[in-house]
Amino acid sequence: MRSLTFDELFAMLSAVALSAGDLARLREWLASIAHPAKCIALIEQAVAGRPCPHCGCARKHRCGQASGLQRFRCLHCGRSHNALTRTPLARLRKKECWLPYLQCVLESRTVRDAAQVVCVHRTTSFRWRHRFVPGAMRDRPTTLSAIVEADETYRLESQKGSRSLTRRPRKRGGVAKRRGIHREHDCLLVARDRSGQTLDFHTGRGQVTVEQLHQCLKPVLPTDVLLISDGAVSYRRFAAQAGITHETVNVQAGERARGAIHIQNVNSWHSRFKSWLVRFRGVASRYLINYSGWQRLLDARRLTTPAHLLCAAVQLDQVGGSLK
């Protein structure tokens, strides 16, 4: 059977009286189409002038093309690379679908919904989610300033998608074996200043410790900040050891605020994150930091277009001694 040419298809569409709903669907479909050259141009523009990802040398020369990307050969180590080498997007295919998929990321679509929109398999959609989001979420503030609120939120540990469980399976998420916060819960530590800058850290199982606070918060808190937290002992000890001014809010006693001393901003972020997370119907513990970073990106409203997300995602991976 002979396939229709574009002119024949266009003539057929022109002869049909399209409804408002049909026109909206057609516009949405046209808007989702992106030529691979557009995606490639954005990638190469974002990494222009980048040194060799293997050794850091800036001297290189062109060495052919592959998959639409220009390849280079380093004059120091002799190894070749392209714009995506040692980035989270290395070796991913279907570049013509990347920008429409990133629009799905901005719209917080589920794996299956995004796969249907861009016409890829659901496993491809899942793989892309955990390549694009971790790459883009590295666009984060290096330090917090002035008044900083810090608090943690806890979620029941999940081994969703794991091929071998280390415990007995729970039905539909289940509940913890005992009350309170313990090793069955994952801890997500969030620090947020009054200008809206936010940092998130997955500290592992159980309550946050002084050592974890030193590891997560000390590098991002200048000594002149005011740290506000709940009455947990670990925060008091951390602030005393780090030489940081510290105020507490006794939440357990019903205290909410003492003038400007409160943790309502960070607790509001926790509430928005948990409400947003419901649509995904359970998140594995190993991916929790990816989802908190995803929410942090949406909440900050710095990366607001697919092109912004793509440029942030093509930063060099820090794993394996590569450069950034």
N, C-alpha and C positions, 0 to 999 in steps of 0.2 A: 504494500500500500504506500502510495506516494505521500510524503509529508507536505504540509502546507508551507508556502513561502510566507515571509513577513507581509508582503503586499497583499496577498490573498487573505491572510488573517486580519490585517488592518481593515480591509474592505468589508469583511464580515462583521467586525465590531462596529464599524461606522453605520452599517445597515440596521443594527439592533438598537431599539429604544431602551437605553439603560436607566434603571431606577437610581434614586439617590444612594441606596445601599450598595448597588452594584458599582456606582462611580467611586464610592468611598473605598470599597474593596480593591478596585483597580488602582486607585491612587496609592493605597497602602502597599500594594504589590510593587508598583513602580518605584516607590520610595525605598523599598527594601533591596532593590537591585543596585549593586556596586561593582564597577568594573575592577578586575584584579589590578590594573595599572594604577588606580587611585590608591588602593591599599599599599602597594609597593612604593609609590611615590611618598606617601606619608612616613613609611618605615625608614626609607633612605634619607629623607629630610631630617627625621628625628635623630639619626645616628651619624649625621655628616661630621667628619673630622674625628671620629672615634679612633683611638689607637688600636693596635692588635689586641684582641681579647685573650690571646695566649701568653704574650710576654710584655705587653704594654708599649711596644715600640711604635712610634708615629710614622715611620718610613715604610711605605708599602706601594705596590703597583697593581693595576688592574690585571685580572687573570680569568677572563671569560665570564660567562653567566650560567646560572642554574636556577630552575624554578622561578624565572623572572627576576631574580636578584643578582646584582653585580657581585662577583667574587673578587677578592683581593689576595695577594700573596705578600706576607711580611718579609722585608729585606733583612731582618735580624734573625728570626728563628726559622724562616723558610716555610712556615705552615700557612695554609690558605683559610679564609673565612669569608663570611658574608655578614650582612647587617643583623642577622638573627643568631649568629653563633654565640653560644653560652648565654642566651636569654631564655626566659620561660617559654617563648614561642618557637624555639628552635625545632625544626623537623615537623612542624604542624603543616597540614595541607589545606586545600580549599580556601585560599586567601580571599577569593571573591565573596566568601560568606562571613569574613571576620567582622566587617563594619556592621552589617545587619545583626550579627550575633551580639556585638557590644551594645547595640541599642537595646537588645533584650536584657542585657545585664543592667543597664540604666533603668529599665522598667521592672526589674526584680522578677522576671519570669522564671517559672520552674524549669527543670531540665527538659521534661517532655514538651512543654509549651514552646520553649526556645528552639528545640529540635524541629518541631513542626513548622515554625515560622521560617527558619532558614533552610529547611529541607535537608537535614543531616540526621544520622542515627542518634538515638538517645545516649549511647555510650560516648559518641563523639562530642555531644553537647556537654556531658558531664566532664569529660577530659578538658574541653576548652574552658569550662567554668573555673577549674582549678589550675589553669595555666594563666588565663587573663587576669583573674581577680588577684592572686598573690603577686603578680607582676605590677599591677596598677596600684595596689594598696601600699607599696613601698613609698608612694608619694605621701609622706607623713611629716609632721613637724619634728625638728631635731630637739627642741627644748620647749618647755612650758614656762610661763612667766606670771608674775604678780601673785594672785590668789589661785591656788591649785586645789581642787577637790579630788580626792582619791577614795575609791570604794570598790569592792569586789562583788560580783554576782556569781551564783553557782547554778550549775545544771547537772542533772543526773548523768553519770558517765554512760556513753553509748558506744557500742561496737557495731553499729549499723554498717552492713556491707562487708564485714569481716568474714573470711572463710573459716576461721577457727576461733571460737570464743574462749576466753580465759575464765569464764564463770557460767553458771546456768542461765539459759535464755530467759528474758522477761517478755511477757505478752504485752504488745502495744506500748512499749516504753516502760511500763511498770512503775514501781515505787521503790524507794530505798528500804533496806531491811530494818533500819532503826531511825529514830528522829534525829534532827540536828544536822550539822555539816560535818562530814567525815570523808573517808577515802573513797566513797562511792560517788562523790561529786567532783566535777571539774570546776576549777576556779578561773574566772575571767576578771583580771584586774584592769580597771579603767581609771585613768587620770585625765582630768579636764580642767582647763583654766577658764576664767570668766570671759575671755574673748572668743571662746568656742573651740579652741584647738584641743584635740583629743588624741590620746594614745591608749592602745589596748595591748594587753599581755596575757597569754595563756600560761599560767604558772603551774599547771598540772593538777593533781588530785589533792583534795583536802584544803584546809584553811591556809591562807597565805602566811609565809614565815618572814622573819626579819631578813634572812639571807636573800630571799626572793625579792623583797622590797629594795634591798641594796642593788641587786642585779638589774632590776627593771627601772626603778625610779631615780636612783642617784645620778645616772648619766644624763637625765633629762631635766633635773631640777637644779637651777642655780641656788646658791646659798642664801640669796636675799628673798626667796619666795616665802609665802605663807602657805603651809600645807594644812588642809582641813580634812579630817577623817572622822569615822565613828570612834567609839571608845575602845577599839581593839588594842590590846597591849603591844602587838607587833609594830603598829604605826608609831607609838610613843617611843619605843626602843630604837626604831630606825631613825626617827627625827633627832633623838638625842645623840646617837652615834654619828649622824651625818652633819650635825650642827645646823639644822634647819628649824626655823620657827614653826611651831605646831599648835593647832587648836583642835579640840575634839567636840563632837556633838553626841550627847548621850541619847542615842536613838532608842535604846531599850527602855529608858525611863520615860519615853514619850516626848523628849525634846526634839523640836524640829529646826529651830533657828534662834540665834542670838544676834539680831541685827544682820550684819553681812556674813556672820559665821554660820554656814549651813552647807549641806552636801546635796541640795536639791537638784542642781544642774546635772551632776553625774548620775544621780538616781533617775532623773528624767531620761537620760540617755539609755540607761538599763531598761527602762520601761518600753521605750521605742524599739530597742533592739529585740526584746522578747516578743513584742507584738508583731514585728516584721518577720521574725523567724518562724512564726506559726505556719505560714504558707508553704514551707518546705517539708512539713510533716516529719520532723526528726532530723537531726544533724549528727553525724558521727563525731566523736571527740577529737579525732585526728584532724578534722577539718574545721573545728570550732573557730580557730583564729582566722581562717579564711573568711568565714561569714561575718565575724565581728569587724574585720577590715573592710569587707564589702559595705556593711552598714555605715562604717566611719566615712568611707568615700562618698556615699550618697548624702550623709548628714552634713559633711563639710561643704558640698556643692562647689568644689574646685574643678573637678573633672566632670563636665556637664554634657559632653558630646562624645560619640564613638571615636572621633579622631583624637580627642584628649586622652581617652582611656588607652588607645592603641599606642600613642607616643609614650605614655607612662609605663606600659607593659613591656616595651622593648629595651628596658634598661638591662645592663649586664647582670647576670646572676652572680651573687657573691659566693656561691658554693664552689668548692674545688679550687679556691685561690684565684678566681677570676676577678677582674676589675669592675668598678662601677663608674 
